[in-house]
Amino acid sequence: MEQTWRIYPNVIYLDPISIGDFVLVGVPPRNAEPGEFVTQIGKNAVIRSHGVIYAGNKIGDNFQTGHGVMIRELNEIGNDVSIGTHSIIEHHVFLGNGVRIHSNVFIPEYSRVEDGAWIGPNVVFTNARYPLSAGVKQNLKGPSIMAGAKIGANSTLLPGVRIGVGALIGAGSVVTKDVTDYAVFVGNPARFVRYVTSIEEYSE
């Protein structure tokens, strides 16, 4: 059977690994040579068809993607991370252990998602306070999602906001300011409504 995927130079991975059709791993970023950056992938990885992983990523064990995932260069990704179909992770992003990212999520550069956080489908992070303004590239700052926080489907997070430990963001919310630990925020703009400890059905 014809091989349809490509692994670039200086990619280090541990078996077993499953690579789908038309996958590219270790793609050099702009102005870099093939193999210039080391790409590391831990054991038991599953990279499904049409995925693109750029060079310089450090990825832990039990990593898996859906179809058509793009991961830019120089990210740190922990163990047991799952990234859903058609999601995009830009460069210089940190994803902790056990992070779950659903389908069609956009996470731009300089964002941080801590251990066990859950990002619902169609969530959009932003990192430019004033797009196309003077010096914008030097002042990018993505959201920081603390451990165990959960972001509901179709939510938008503005640049630099901090979502606290164990916090819960309701579906369709627009988060414009920091969210305290274990708080529930909903709406546009998102506002505090309660703490997760007051929700009988809620379980971390």
N, C-alpha and C positions, 0 to 999 in steps of 0.2 A: 504493500500500500504506500502511495506517495506521501512523504512528509510535507505537511503544509505549514507547520509552525517554524519559528526561527529563534534561536538563542544566540545572542551576540557574545563577543569575547568578554572574559572576566566576570562571568556569571557563575556564582557558586551556589549549588543547591544540594539538598540532602534527599536521598531516596527514602521512601517512595514519593514520586511526584506524578501528577496527572496534568497533562497539557493538551488543551483542545485544539481544534483546527484553527488556522490563521491567527495564532497567538504570536506576539513579539515580546521577547524578554531581554532587557538590557539595552534598549534603544538609547543611543547617545543623545543628550540634549543639544540644543543649538550651540555651535562653536566648540563642541567636544569631539574627540576622536573615539571610534569604537574601542571599548575596553579601558578608556581613561578612568572611569569610575567603577569600583567594585560593586556588584549587585549580589546580595545575599538573600537566599530563601531557605527557610527551615524545612524540616521533614513534614510529610503528609500534606503537601500543598495540592490544591485543586484549582487550576486556572482554566476557566471554561472558554469556549471559542470566541474569537475576535477580540480578546483582551490585549491591551498594550501596557507593558510595564517598562518605564524608562530606567536608565542606569542610575546607580548610586543609592538605590533603596536597600534598607535593611529590614527584612521581613522575618517574623518568628515562625514557630511551628504551627501546624494545623490551619494554615491560611487558606481561604477559599474565596473565589469570586463567582458572580453570575456571568452572563454573556455580555460581551462588549464593554467591559470595564476599562477605564483608562486611569493609570497611576503615573503621575509625573515623577521627576527625579528627586533624589535626596530626601526621602521621607523615612521616618522611623515607625515601624508597624510591629506591634507586639505579637504574642501568641494568641491563638484561637480567635482571630479576627475574620469576620465575614463581610464582604462588600457586594451588594446586590447589583443586578443587571443594569447596565447603562449608567452607573454612577461614575463620577469623576472626582479624583483626588489630585489636587494641584501639588506643587513642590513645597518642601520644607513644612510638611504637616506631621504631627505626632498623633498616632493612634495607639492607645494603651491595650493591655491584654483584655481579651473577651469583648471587644467592641463589636457591635452589630450595626452595620449600615445597610439600609434597605435600598430598593431600586430607585434610580433617577435622582440620586442625591448629588448635590454639588458642594464640595468642600475646597475653598480656595487656599492659597499659600498662607503660611503663618497662622494656621488654625491648630487647635489642640483638643483632642478628645481623650479623656482619661478612662481608666479601667472600667469595664462593665457598662459603659454608656450605650444607649440605644437611640438610633437616629431613624425615624420613620421615613416612608417613601415620599419622594418629591420635596424633601427639605432642602432649603437653600441657605448656605452660609454666605456672608459678604465680608469683604475686608478693606474696602476703600470708602472712606467717609465722604469724599467728594470726587467721584470718578472724573478722570481726565484733568484734574486740577494740577497746578504747579507742584512738583515734588511728591505727587501721590505715590509713586513707586517706592520712595524711601520711607513712607509712613504707613505701609500696609499692616493691618493687624486683624487677624481673623478672630472669631469667637473662641472662647475656652469653655469646654463642656466638662464639668467635674465628674468624679466617679459615680456611676450608677444613675446619672441623670437620664431622662427620657424626653425626646423631642417628637411631638406628634406630627402626623402627616401634613404636608403642604405648609409647614411653618417656614418663616423667614427670620434669620437672625442677623442683626446689624453688626457692623464692625466692632470688634473688641469687647462685646458683651460677655459676661461671665455667668454661666448657668451653674448654680450651686450643686453641691453633693446631693444626690437623690432627688433633685427637683423634677417636676413634671410640667411640660409645656403642652397645652391643649392644641389639638389639630387646627391648622389654619391661622395660628397666631403670628403676629409680627412683634418680635422682641427687640425693644429699643433701649433697654437698660438692664443692669445686672439683676439676676434672680437669686434670692437667698437660698441657703441650703433647705432642702425638703419642702420648698414652697411650690404651690400650683399657680401658674400664670396662664391666663387665656385672653384672647381677643386681639384687637388691632386699634391702638397699641396694646400689647399684652399687659395685664394688670393682675396683681395678687388677688386670689379668691379664697384660699385656704392653705393648710398644710397637708401633705400626703398622709400624715398620721391620723387625720380626721376622716379619711375615706375607708370605710369598713372593708370594701372589696379589694383595696389596693394592697399589693404585696411587692416588695422590692425584689 
